[in-house]
Amino acid sequence: MIRVSVKSTQAGLQIDLRRIRSNKKGTIVHKFDATSCDIVACYLHEIKTVVFVKSQDVKNQGAVVFAIRPSVFLRKDQRQRMVHHFTQVP
């Protein structure tokens, strides 16, 4: 069985992976734990696309920012592991 975490954007191409909540003592931030799921399904509202990313490839525990085109400054191995598969959403 594959465990999937589903995230979405409101605007832009940034997905917040951390969970933030507040209580009487202040704000509590739960960082993303890559062992909690196998795949992160990210719905990018701006371009109406779902992107599936292996959770082990997520290095940042706060957020992931997607780009429409790969940056010329990324190494080839970085570009290959950025997005593994995507599907257009009607």
C-alpha positions as CSV (number, residue, x, y, z in Angstrom):
1,M,0.0,0.0,0.0
2,I,1.3,3.5,-0.9
3,R,0.8,6.3,1.6
4,V,-0.1,9.7,0.0
5,S,-0.2,13.1,1.5
6,V,-2.3,15.6,-0.5
7,K,-1.3,19.3,-0.5
8,S,-2.5,22.3,-2.6
9,T,-1.8,25.9,-3.3
10,Q,-4.1,28.8,-3.0
11,A,-2.1,31.0,-5.4
12,G,1.4,30.7,-6.9
13,L,3.5,27.6,-7.1
14,Q,4.5,27.1,-3.5
15,I,3.2,24.2,-1.4
16,D,3.5,24.5,2.4
17,L,4.4,21.2,3.8
18,R,4.5,22.2,7.5
19,R,1.4,22.3,9.6
20,I,0.9,25.5,11.7
21,R,-1.6,25.9,14.5
22,S,-1.9,28.1,17.5
23,N,-3.0,27.5,21.0
24,K,-3.0,29.4,24.3
25,K,0.8,29.1,24.7
26,G,1.6,30.3,21.1
27,T,2.1,29.0,17.6
28,I,3.0,25.3,17.1
29,V,4.8,24.4,13.8
30,H,5.0,20.7,12.8
31,K,7.7,20.2,10.2
32,F,7.1,17.8,7.3
33,D,8.2,14.3,8.1
34,A,9.3,12.4,4.9
35,T,8.7,9.0,6.7
36,S,5.0,9.8,7.2
37,C,4.1,9.2,3.5
38,D,5.6,7.7,0.4
39,I,4.3,10.3,-2.1
40,V,3.2,13.9,-1.8
41,A,0.4,14.8,-4.3
42,C,0.6,18.6,-4.9
43,Y,-2.3,20.4,-6.7
44,L,-1.0,23.6,-8.3
45,H,-4.1,25.7,-8.6
46,E,-2.5,28.3,-10.8
47,I,-1.8,25.9,-13.6
48,K,-4.4,23.3,-12.8
49,T,-1.9,20.5,-12.4
50,V,-1.3,17.7,-10.0
51,V,2.4,16.9,-9.3
52,F,3.4,13.7,-7.6
53,V,6.7,13.9,-5.7
54,K,8.5,11.1,-3.8
55,S,8.6,12.2,-0.2
56,Q,12.2,11.0,0.1
57,D,13.2,13.6,-2.5
58,V,11.7,16.4,-0.4
59,K,14.7,18.0,1.5
60,N,13.0,21.1,2.8
61,Q,10.7,20.5,5.8
62,G,8.7,23.7,5.4
63,A,7.7,24.3,1.8
64,V,8.3,23.2,-1.8
65,V,8.3,25.7,-4.7
66,F,7.7,24.5,-8.2
67,A,8.8,26.1,-11.5
68,I,7.1,25.9,-14.8
69,R,10.4,25.4,-16.5
70,P,13.5,23.9,-14.9
71,S,16.1,26.4,-13.9
72,V,19.3,26.5,-16.0
73,F,21.2,26.6,-12.7
74,L,20.1,23.1,-11.6
75,R,22.3,20.1,-12.2
76,K,20.8,17.3,-14.4
77,D,20.3,15.0,-11.4
78,Q,18.4,17.7,-9.6
79,R,16.1,18.3,-12.6
80,Q,15.4,14.6,-12.9
81,R,14.3,14.1,-9.3
82,M,12.2,17.3,-9.0
83,V,9.0,16.0,-10.6
84,H,8.5,12.3,-11.3
85,H,5.1,12.4,-12.9
86,F,2.4,14.9,-13.5
87,T,-1.2,14.8,-14.7
88,Q,-3.4,17.5,-16.2
89,V,-6.6,18.1,-14.2
90,P,-9.7,19.0,-16.3
